[in-house]
Amino acid sequence: MYKELQKEGLEGLYELDGQSKVDRRDVIVRFSPYYNDSSSSEIKDEINILISTDVLAEGLNLQDATCLINYELHWNPVRLMQRVGRVDRRRNQDIELKLLSDHPDIIDDRDDIHFWNFLPPDELEKLLLLYSTVSKKTLRISRAFGIEGKQLLTPSDDYDTLKDFNSAYEGTETKEEEMVLAYESLIKDNPEYESNINSLPVRMYSGKKKSDIKGIFFCYKLPIKNQDGEWSIDEGICKWYVYNSDQKSITEFAFGIWKEICCDKSENRILTVTAEGFSEIRKLLENYIKRTYLKSVQAPIGVKQKLTTWMELY
């Protein structure tokens, strides 16, 4: 699409996807400066047409734009609403006055939002209808009996998307987007971090004060079955857990965990847990992983998780 639009002579083009090694916040400001505390006069290489995957579908202010074209329709209608919600959202009168003062030629374009969807081929209509029917039935079943991992039919059809919908549509960043942007900011401020991380030792550990939770944070590598049908820990997924010592409970809520373990370079490293106390909690956590994740993926006996990092929360 990018090359074809270039051929048509369109200018100010930019293409962004999950593999783009750029500061996503910078791209957002270049495309929608006024609703991100900037203006055209402050931006170099302003973006007029942004081609993007769903990395920009949630929790962003892109209402400088007035036109959205969907070249690909997602299975989940909530995802489509999230895309629309980046452009079609409440506007700020002061920002509109500033935008039109700088760009009086677009005054007629600010009254309406335009959308165009490229629909799938006719032969997919039956398949799409079948998926919609099965999804609704699965959701009804989950309400009554629960679903392992809170999933519907595919990994992308999860309840976090639905829970984040309101915040996304109202203009606040979703939890996932907030974490992604924080990571990108970390990399921008510490450019050597990404290249050095692979040289760090395994099973790193630390501890911090000023936490609302007393316990231990764990990061585990969990095995998956690869394309060859073999179980692999190296190709596996990373998962966060926190054992709450006061409540004797385990949480997997990544955003809440992230808020607890965040700290800056100046924070002191504090460890109070004994080797025996740590071993006991680790055993409880790994039994939990065995009952939940390993059971859900039907991992055979002998296939285990791998501890990579832990932190005491004191």
Buried (B, 14 or more C-beta within 10 A) or exposed (E): EEEEBEEEEEEEBBBBEEEBEEBBBEBBBBBBBBBBEBBBEEBEEBBEBBBBEBBBBBBBBBBBBBEBEBEEBBBBEBBBBBBBBBBBBEBEEEBBEBBBEEBEEEEEEBEEBEEEEEEEEEEEEEEEEEBEEEBEEBBEEBEEEEBEEEBBEEEEBBBBBEEBBEBBBEBBBBBBBBBBBEEBEEBEEEEEEEEEEEEEEEEEBBBBEEBEBEBBBBBBBBBBBEEEEEBEBEEBEEBBBBBBBEEEEBBEEBEBBBBBBEBEEEEEEEEEBEEEEBEEBBEEBBEBBEEBBBEEBEBEEEBBBBBBBBBBBB
